[in-house]
Amino acid sequence: MGTYLISVAIPVYNEAKQIYENINIIHKILTENNINHEFILVDDGSRDNTWEELKRLSVDLPNVLAIRLSRNFGKEAALCAALEAAHGDACVVMDSDLQHPPEIIPQMVRMWREEGYDVVEGVKSSRGKESITNKVGAHLFYSILKNLSGFNLDGASDFKLLDSKVVASWRIMPERNTFFRGMSAWLGYKRASIPFEVVERREGKSKWSTLKLFKLAITAITSFSSLPLHLVTLMGMLFLFCSIIMGIYTLYMKFRGLAVSGFTTVILLLLIIGSTLMISLGIIGTYIAKIFDEVKFRPRYIISEKATSKKNRT
């Protein structure tokens, strides 16, 4: 095998039925391509037998580090734990369900080794068998994020190879609320992309509910742009301008002695201004909540136990 080491970082949640077989498939592909590797498997507080399966992998395969978090902290936190435990020359981040095809990892490694790319990312050429709602929601989210932050993440995924210096740069980013795709894009470096098809899961279903996806979208937008706060100011200026116009009109009608039948107008204005104020307070409150989370400086995750292969680790 090559003298370099590839860390394969995989967050895992409730994947007991397929995780053992899936990791063995990835191990076989990497071994056949002479890629020296280690697995960093993070159990994100699974409620099934996932941890027992990860411990079995640490016994049966070489170079496996299994980490169990004390509870479910979310995929982003599990990714943090995996990246902070990786010590390879490069790190491949991927999902545990094989919807990120391991067959293209050798191509990623080649582009990193031979072409000098620091980041090689898998980009979805299609979103697979997603619902129309999720597809439309994803497109809308990435469009908003691009307009707010300038980063085009349309089709982006967490399936990436990162050089060790990129991982080191990522580790010094201290925020508690993380969005891995956006943070890795923000880092820059020499990048390349590989398209891939999202295949259907072998077992089970996606752990991402609509609510979880919405929370992730809010975290991403508030982490990478303060523009929503400026929109509040813009709305205030717009309503100030409208108020001036309405004030001039009202005074004009008063001085001419004309009756003002403005009941409907007043009610509509109250409803519009009241809704705008509530939305504005919601936007400001979201940012304050993010600041509150950051200043507490709680750890992103807590490790309850680890299992390491007794076979040689590189």
Contacts in CASP RR format, 6 or more apart in sequence:
PFRMAT RR
TARGET T0000
AUTHOR 0000-0000-0000
METHOD contacts of the structure
MODEL  1
MGTYLISVAIPVYNEAKQIYENINIIHKILTENNINHEFILVDDGSRDNT
WEELKRLSVDLPNVLAIRLSRNFGKEAALCAALEAAHGDACVVMDSDLQH
PPEIIPQMVRMWREEGYDVVEGVKSSRGKESITNKVGAHLFYSILKNLSG
FNLDGASDFKLLDSKVVASWRIMPERNTFFRGMSAWLGYKRASIPFEVVE
RREGKSKWSTLKLFKLAITAITSFSSLPLHLVTLMGMLFLFCSIIMGIYT
LYMKFRGLAVSGFTTVILLLLIIGSTLMISLGIIGTYIAKIFDEVKFRPR
YIISEKATSKKNRT
1 31 0 8 1.000
1 34 0 8 1.000
1 35 0 8 1.000
1 36 0 8 1.000
2 34 0 8 1.000
2 35 0 8 1.000
2 36 0 8 1.000
3 36 0 8 1.000
4 36 0 8 1.000
4 88 0 8 1.000
4 89 0 8 1.000
4 90 0 8 1.000
4 113 0 8 1.000
5 36 0 8 1.000
5 37 0 8 1.000
5 38 0 8 1.000
5 87 0 8 1.000
5 88 0 8 1.000
5 89 0 8 1.000
5 314 0 8 1.000
6 30 0 8 1.000
6 35 0 8 1.000
6 36 0 8 1.000
6 37 0 8 1.000
6 38 0 8 1.000
6 88 0 8 1.000
6 89 0 8 1.000
6 90 0 8 1.000
6 91 0 8 1.000
6 92 0 8 1.000
6 105 0 8 1.000
6 109 0 8 1.000
6 161 0 8 1.000
7 37 0 8 1.000
7 38 0 8 1.000
7 39 0 8 1.000
7 40 0 8 1.000
7 86 0 8 1.000
7 87 0 8 1.000
7 88 0 8 1.000
7 90 0 8 1.000
7 91 0 8 1.000
7 92 0 8 1.000
8 26 0 8 1.000
8 30 0 8 1.000
8 37 0 8 1.000
8 38 0 8 1.000
8 39 0 8 1.000
8 40 0 8 1.000
8 91 0 8 1.000
8 92 0 8 1.000
8 94 0 8 1.000
8 105 0 8 1.000
9 40 0 8 1.000
9 42 0 8 1.000
9 79 0 8 1.000
9 82 0 8 1.000
9 83 0 8 1.000
9 85 0 8 1.000
9 86 0 8 1.000
9 91 0 8 1.000
9 92 0 8 1.000
9 93 0 8 1.000
9 94 0 8 1.000
10 23 0 8 1.000
10 39 0 8 1.000
10 40 0 8 1.000
10 41 0 8 1.000
10 42 0 8 1.000
10 82 0 8 1.000
10 93 0 8 1.000
10 94 0 8 1.000
10 95 0 8 1.000
10 96 0 8 1.000
11 42 0 8 1.000
11 44 0 8 1.000
11 74 0 8 1.000
11 75 0 8 1.000
11 78 0 8 1.000
11 79 0 8 1.000
11 81 0 8 1.000
11 82 0 8 1.000
11 95 0 8 1.000
11 96 0 8 1.000
12 19 0 8 1.000
12 41 0 8 1.000
12 42 0 8 1.000
12 43 0 8 1.000
12 44 0 8 1.000
12 46 0 8 1.000
12 50 0 8 1.000
12 54 0 8 1.000
12 78 0 8 1.000
12 96 0 8 1.000
13 43 0 8 1.000
13 44 0 8 1.000
13 45 0 8 1.000
13 46 0 8 1.000
13 50 0 8 1.000
13 72 0 8 1.000
13 74 0 8 1.000
13 75 0 8 1.000
13 78 0 8 1.000
13 207 0 8 1.000
14 46 0 8 1.000
14 47 0 8 1.000
14 48 0 8 1.000
14 50 0 8 1.000
14 207 0 8 1.000
15 22 0 8 1.000
15 46 0 8 1.000
15 50 0 8 1.000
15 53 0 8 1.000
15 96 0 8 1.000
15 97 0 8 1.000
15 203 0 8 1.000
16 46 0 8 1.000
16 48 0 8 1.000
16 49 0 8 1.000
16 50 0 8 1.000
16 52 0 8 1.000
16 53 0 8 1.000
17 48 0 8 1.000
17 203 0 8 1.000
17 204 0 8 1.000
18 96 0 8 1.000
18 97 0 8 1.000
18 98 0 8 1.000
18 202 0 8 1.000
18 203 0 8 1.000
18 204 0 8 1.000
19 41 0 8 1.000
19 50 0 8 1.000
19 53 0 8 1.000
19 54 0 8 1.000
19 57 0 8 1.000
19 96 0 8 1.000
20 53 0 8 1.000
20 56 0 8 1.000
20 57 0 8 1.000
21 202 0 8 1.000
22 96 0 8 1.000
22 97 0 8 1.000
22 98 0 8 1.000
22 202 0 8 1.000
23 39 0 8 1.000
23 41 0 8 1.000
23 57 0 8 1.000
23 61 0 8 1.000
23 64 0 8 1.000
23 96 0 8 1.000
24 57 0 8 1.000
24 61 0 8 1.000
25 98 0 8 1.000
25 102 0 8 1.000
26 39 0 8 1.000
26 98 0 8 1.000
26 102 0 8 1.000
26 105 0 8 1.000
27 37 0 8 1.000
27 39 0 8 1.000
27 61 0 8 1.000
29 102 0 8 1.000
29 103 0 8 1.000
29 105 0 8 1.000
29 106 0 8 1.000
30 37 0 8 1.000
30 102 0 8 1.000
30 105 0 8 1.000
30 106 0 8 1.000
33 105 0 8 1.000
33 106 0 8 1.000
33 109 0 8 1.000
35 105 0 8 1.000
35 106 0 8 1.000
35 109 0 8 1.000
36 314 0 8 1.000
37 63 0 8 1.000
38 63 0 8 1.000
38 64 0 8 1.000
38 65 0 8 1.000
38 86 0 8 1.000
38 88 0 8 1.000
38 313 0 8 1.000
38 314 0 8 1.000
39 57 0 8 1.000
39 61 0 8 1.000
39 63 0 8 1.000
39 64 0 8 1.000
39 65 0 8 1.000
40 65 0 8 1.000
40 67 0 8 1.000
40 82 0 8 1.000
40 85 0 8 1.000
40 86 0 8 1.000
41 54 0 8 1.000
41 57 0 8 1.000
41 64 0 8 1.000
41 65 0 8 1.000
41 66 0 8 1.000
41 67 0 8 1.000
41 82 0 8 1.000
41 96 0 8 1.000
42 66 0 8 1.000
42 67 0 8 1.000
42 68 0 8 1.000
42 69 0 8 1.000
42 78 0 8 1.000
42 79 0 8 1.000
42 81 0 8 1.000
42 82 0 8 1.000
42 85 0 8 1.000
43 50 0 8 1.000
43 51 0 8 1.000
43 54 0 8 1.000
43 66 0 8 1.000
43 67 0 8 1.000
43 68 0 8 1.000
43 69 0 8 1.000
44 69 0 8 1.000
44 72 0 8 1.000
44 73 0 8 1.000
44 74 0 8 1.000
44 75 0 8 1.000
44 77 0 8 1.000
44 78 0 8 1.000
45 68 0 8 1.000
45 69 0 8 1.000
45 70 0 8 1.000
45 71 0 8 1.000
45 72 0 8 1.000
45 73 0 8 1.000
46 72 0 8 1.000
51 66 0 8 1.000
51 68 0 8 1.000
54 64 0 8 1.000
54 66 0 8 1.000
54 68 0 8 1.000
54 307 0 8 1.000
55 66 0 8 1.000
55 307 0 8 1.000
57 64 0 8 1.000
57 66 0 8 1.000
58 64 0 8 1.000
58 65 0 8 1.000
58 66 0 8 1.000
58 307 0 8 1.000
58 308 0 8 1.000
58 309 0 8 1.000
59 309 0 8 1.000
59 310 0 8 1.000
61 309 0 8 1.000
61 311 0 8 1.000
62 309 0 8 1.000
62 311 0 8 1.000
62 312 0 8 1.000
62 313 0 8 1.000
63 309 0 8 1.000
63 311 0 8 1.000
63 312 0 8 1.000
63 313 0 8 1.000
63 314 0 8 1.000
64 307 0 8 1.000
64 308 0 8 1.000
64 309 0 8 1.000
65 85 0 8 1.000
65 306 0 8 1.000
65 307 0 8 1.000
65 308 0 8 1.000
65 309 0 8 1.000
65 313 0 8 1.000
66 306 0 8 1.000
66 307 0 8 1.000
66 308 0 8 1.000
67 81 0 8 1.000
67 82 0 8 1.000
67 85 0 8 1.000
67 303 0 8 1.000
67 306 0 8 1.000
68 303 0 8 1.000
68 304 0 8 1.000
68 305 0 8 1.000
68 306 0 8 1.000
68 307 0 8 1.000
69 77 0 8 1.000
69 78 0 8 1.000
69 81 0 8 1.000
69 301 0 8 1.000
69 302 0 8 1.000
69 303 0 8 1.000
69 304 0 8 1.000
70 301 0 8 1.000
70 302 0 8 1.000
70 303 0 8 1.000
70 304 0 8 1.000
71 302 0 8 1.000
73 300 0 8 1.000
73 301 0 8 1.000
73 302 0 8 1.000
75 207 0 8 1.000
76 177 0 8 1.000
76 178 0 8 1.000
76 179 0 8 1.000
76 180 0 8 1.000
76 216 0 8 1.000
76 219 0 8 1.000
77 178 0 8 1.000
77 300 0 8 1.000
77 301 0 8 1.000
78 301 0 8 1.000
79 93 0 8 1.000
79 158 0 8 1.000
79 178 0 8 1.000
79 180 0 8 1.000
80 178 0 8 1.000
80 300 0 8 1.000
80 301 0 8 1.000
81 300 0 8 1.000
81 301 0 8 1.000
81 303 0 8 1.000
82 93 0 8 1.000
83 91 0 8 1.000
83 93 0 8 1.000
83 167 0 8 1.000
83 170 0 8 1.000
83 171 0 8 1.000
84 171 0 8 1.000
86 167 0 8 1.000
88 164 0 8 1.000
89 163 0 8 1.000
89 164 0 8 1.000
90 109 0 8 1.000
90 112 0 8 1.000
90 161 0 8 1.000
90 162 0 8 1.000
90 163 0 8 1.000
90 164 0 8 1.000
91 161 0 8 1.000
91 162 0 8 1.000
91 164 0 8 1.000
91 167 0 8 1.000
92 105 0 8 1.000
92 108 0 8 1.000
92 160 0 8 1.000
92 161 0 8 1.000
92 162 0 8 1.000
93 158 0 8 1.000
93 159 0 8 1.000
93 160 0 8 1.000
93 161 0 8 1.000
93 162 0 8 1.000
93 180 0 8 1.000
94 100 0 8 1.000
94 102 0 8 1.000
94 105 0 8 1.000
94 158 0 8 1.000
94 159 0 8 1.000
95 158 0 8 1.000
95 159 0 8 1.000
97 201 0 8 1.000
97 202 0 8 1.000
97 203 0 8 1.000
98 199 0 8 1.000
98 201 0 8 1.000
98 202 0 8 1.000
99 198 0 8 1.000
99 199 0 8 1.000
99 200 0 8 1.000
99 201 0 8 1.000
100 122 0 8 1.000
100 157 0 8 1.000
100 158 0 8 1.000
100 159 0 8 1.000
100 196 0 8 1.000
101 196 0 8 1.000
101 197 0 8 1.000
101 199 0 8 1.000
104 122 0 8 1.000
104 194 0 8 1.000
104 196 0 8 1.000
105 161 0 8 1.000
107 194 0 8 1.000
108 120 0 8 1.000
108 122 0 8 1.000
108 161 0 8 1.000
108 194 0 8 1.000
109 161 0 8 1.000
111 117 0 8 1.000
111 120 0 8 1.000
111 161 0 8 1.000
111 192 0 8 1.000
111 194 0 8 1.000
112 118 0 8 1.000
112 120 0 8 1.000
112 161 0 8 1.000
112 163 0 8 1.000
115 192 0 8 1.000
116 190 0 8 1.000
117 190 0 8 1.000
117 191 0 8 1.000
117 192 0 8 1.000
118 162 0 8 1.000
118 163 0 8 1.000
118 165 0 8 1.000
118 166 0 8 1.000
118 189 0 8 1.000
118 190 0 8 1.000
118 191 0 8 1.000
119 160 0 8 1.000
119 161 0 8 1.000
119 162 0 8 1.000
119 163 0 8 1.000
119 166 0 8 1.000
119 184 0 8 1.000
119 187 0 8 1.000
119 188 0 8 1.000
119 189 0 8 1.000
119 190 0 8 1.000
119 191 0 8 1.000
119 192 0 8 1.000
120 160 0 8 1.000
120 161 0 8 1.000
120 191 0 8 1.000
120 192 0 8 1.000
120 193 0 8 1.000
120 194 0 8 1.000
121 156 0 8 1.000
121 157 0 8 1.000
121 159 0 8 1.000
121 160 0 8 1.000
121 161 0 8 1.000
121 184 0 8 1.000
121 191 0 8 1.000
121 192 0 8 1.000
121 193 0 8 1.000
121 194 0 8 1.000
122 156 0 8 1.000
122 157 0 8 1.000
122 159 0 8 1.000
122 160 0 8 1.000
122 193 0 8 1.000
122 194 0 8 1.000
122 195 0 8 1.000
122 196 0 8 1.000
123 155 0 8 1.000
123 156 0 8 1.000
123 157 0 8 1.000
123 193 0 8 1.000
123 194 0 8 1.000
123 195 0 8 1.000
123 196 0 8 1.000
124 155 0 8 1.000
124 156 0 8 1.000
124 157 0 8 1.000
124 195 0 8 1.000
124 196 0 8 1.000
124 197 0 8 1.000
124 198 0 8 1.000
125 195 0 8 1.000
125 196 0 8 1.000
125 197 0 8 1.000
126 197 0 8 1.000
126 198 0 8 1.000
127 134 0 8 1.000
127 135 0 8 1.000
127 138 0 8 1.000
127 155 0 8 1.000
127 198 0 8 1.000
128 197 0 8 1.000
128 198 0 8 1.000
128 199 0 8 1.000
128 200 0 8 1.000
129 200 0 8 1.000
130 138 0 8 1.000
133 210 0 8 1.000
134 210 0 8 1.000
134 213 0 8 1.000
139 154 0 8 1.000
141 217 0 8 1.000
141 220 0 8 1.000
142 152 0 8 1.000
142 153 0 8 1.000
142 154 0 8 1.000
142 155 0 8 1.000
142 156 0 8 1.000
143 154 0 8 1.000
144 221 0 8 1.000
145 151 0 8 1.000
145 153 0 8 1.000
145 220 0 8 1.000
145 221 0 8 1.000
145 224 0 8 1.000
145 225 0 8 1.000
146 152 0 8 1.000
146 153 0 8 1.000
146 154 0 8 1.000
148 221 0 8 1.000
148 224 0 8 1.000
148 225 0 8 1.000
148 227 0 8 1.000
148 228 0 8 1.000
149 182 0 8 1.000
149 221 0 8 1.000
149 224 0 8 1.000
149 225 0 8 1.000
151 182 0 8 1.000
151 185 0 8 1.000
151 186 0 8 1.000
151 224 0 8 1.000
153 181 0 8 1.000
153 182 0 8 1.000
153 185 0 8 1.000
156 181 0 8 1.000
156 182 0 8 1.000
156 185 0 8 1.000
157 181 0 8 1.000
158 180 0 8 1.000
158 181 0 8 1.000
159 196 0 8 1.000
160 184 0 8 1.000
162 170 0 8 1.000
162 184 0 8 1.000
163 189 0 8 1.000
165 189 0 8 1.000
166 184 0 8 1.000
166 187 0 8 1.000
166 189 0 8 1.000
169 187 0 8 1.000
169 189 0 8 1.000
170 183 0 8 1.000
170 184 0 8 1.000
170 187 0 8 1.000
173 183 0 8 1.000
175 223 0 8 1.000
175 294 0 8 1.000
176 293 0 8 1.000
176 294 0 8 1.000
176 296 0 8 1.000
176 297 0 8 1.000
176 298 0 8 1.000
176 300 0 8 1.000
177 219 0 8 1.000
177 222 0 8 1.000
177 223 0 8 1.000
177 290 0 8 1.000
177 293 0 8 1.000
177 294 0 8 1.000
178 219 0 8 1.000
178 223 0 8 1.000
178 300 0 8 1.000
179 216 0 8 1.000
179 219 0 8 1.000
179 220 0 8 1.000
179 223 0 8 1.000
179 224 0 8 1.000
181 220 0 8 1.000
182 220 0 8 1.000
182 223 0 8 1.000
182 224 0 8 1.000
186 224 0 8 1.000
218 286 0 8 1.000
219 290 0 8 1.000
221 228 0 8 1.000
222 228 0 8 1.000
222 286 0 8 1.000
222 287 0 8 1.000
222 290 0 8 1.000
223 290 0 8 1.000
226 287 0 8 1.000
228 283 0 8 1.000
228 286 0 8 1.000
228 287 0 8 1.000
229 283 0 8 1.000
229 284 0 8 1.000
229 287 0 8 1.000
231 283 0 8 1.000
232 280 0 8 1.000
232 283 0 8 1.000
232 284 0 8 1.000
235 276 0 8 1.000
235 280 0 8 1.000
236 276 0 8 1.000
236 280 0 8 1.000
239 273 0 8 1.000
239 276 0 8 1.000
246 269 0 8 1.000
250 260 0 8 1.000
253 260 0 8 1.000
254 260 0 8 1.000
END
